Amino acid sequence: MKVNGGKSVPLSIGVMCMAKKAKEVVEAVDPDKNLVTFRVIEGDLMEEYKSFVITIQVSPKSEGSGSVVHWTLEYEKLHGGIAHPETL
C-alpha cells in the first residue's frame, strides 16, 4: 500500500506528548510489516530538533492475544544543550 502514490501526505493532527505539540506527515506505510513512519514538520519539537522521525511497528504476540508496539524515534538535536527526548 502506498500513501498518495508513494508521496508524503500532510495530516491535520496535533500530537500532545509530555506538553509537546507536533504536526507530522506520513512518510511510509507498510501494511505487510504493520509499520508507519511519520516526520515532524511543525510544533514544539522543531524548536529543539533539526529533524524528528517517528516509526511505529505493531507485532502480534507469539502466544496469546494482543500485540507489541515498538516506537523508534530518530532525531537530530539543534545543539548539545538539548536533552534527549527520553520522556517521549
C-alpha positions as CSV (number, residue, x, y, z in Angstrom):
1,M,0.0,0.0,0.0
2,K,1.4,3.4,-0.9
3,V,0.3,6.7,0.6
4,N,-0.7,9.1,-2.2
5,G,1.3,7.3,-4.8
6,G,4.3,6.9,-2.5
7,K,4.5,10.6,-1.5
8,S,4.2,12.1,1.9
9,V,0.6,13.1,3.0
10,P,0.1,16.0,5.3
11,L,-2.1,15.3,8.3
12,S,-4.1,17.9,10.1
13,I,-3.4,16.4,13.5
14,G,-1.5,17.6,16.5
15,V,0.1,15.2,19.0
16,M,0.4,16.1,22.6
17,C,3.2,14.2,24.4
18,M,4.6,15.5,27.6
19,A,3.4,19.0,26.8
20,K,5.0,18.9,23.3
21,K,2.8,19.6,20.3
22,A,3.7,18.4,16.8
23,K,2.3,18.3,13.3
24,E,3.6,15.4,11.1
25,V,3.4,14.0,7.6
26,V,3.2,10.3,6.9
27,E,6.4,9.2,5.2
28,A,5.8,5.5,4.8
29,V,3.2,2.8,5.4
30,D,4.0,-0.9,5.1
31,P,0.9,-3.0,5.9
32,D,2.9,-6.2,5.5
33,K,5.1,-5.2,8.4
34,N,2.4,-3.3,10.3
35,L,4.6,-0.2,10.2
36,V,4.0,3.5,9.7
37,T,6.6,6.3,9.7
38,F,5.9,10.0,10.4
39,R,8.2,13.1,10.0
40,V,7.5,16.0,12.4
41,I,7.3,19.2,10.3
42,E,6.0,21.8,12.8
43,G,5.5,22.4,16.5
44,D,7.3,22.5,19.8
45,L,9.7,19.6,18.9
46,M,11.1,21.6,16.0
47,E,12.2,24.3,18.4
48,E,14.8,21.8,19.8
49,Y,15.4,19.3,17.0
50,K,16.6,19.8,13.4
51,S,14.7,16.6,12.4
52,F,12.4,14.2,14.2
53,V,11.1,10.9,12.7
54,I,8.8,8.5,14.5
55,T,8.4,4.9,13.3
56,I,5.7,2.7,14.9
57,Q,5.5,-1.0,14.3
58,V,3.0,-3.4,15.7
59,S,3.8,-7.2,16.0
60,P,1.3,-9.8,17.2
61,K,2.4,-11.6,20.4
62,S,3.8,-15.1,19.7
63,E,1.5,-16.6,22.4
64,G,-1.9,-15.4,23.4
65,S,-3.8,-12.4,22.2
66,G,-2.7,-8.8,21.8
67,S,0.3,-7.2,20.2
68,V,3.6,-5.5,21.0
69,V,4.1,-1.9,19.8
70,H,7.6,-0.6,19.1
71,W,8.3,3.1,18.8
72,T,11.5,4.3,17.2
73,L,12.5,8.0,17.5
74,E,15.2,9.3,15.1
75,Y,16.2,12.9,15.8
76,E,19.0,15.4,15.4
77,K,19.3,18.0,18.2
78,L,19.8,21.7,17.3
79,H,22.8,21.8,19.8
80,G,24.4,19.8,22.6
81,G,22.4,21.6,25.3
82,I,19.2,20.0,24.2
83,A,18.2,16.9,26.2
84,H,17.5,13.6,24.5
85,P,13.7,13.0,24.2
86,E,13.6,10.3,26.9
87,T,10.2,11.4,28.3
88,L,8.6,10.8,24.9
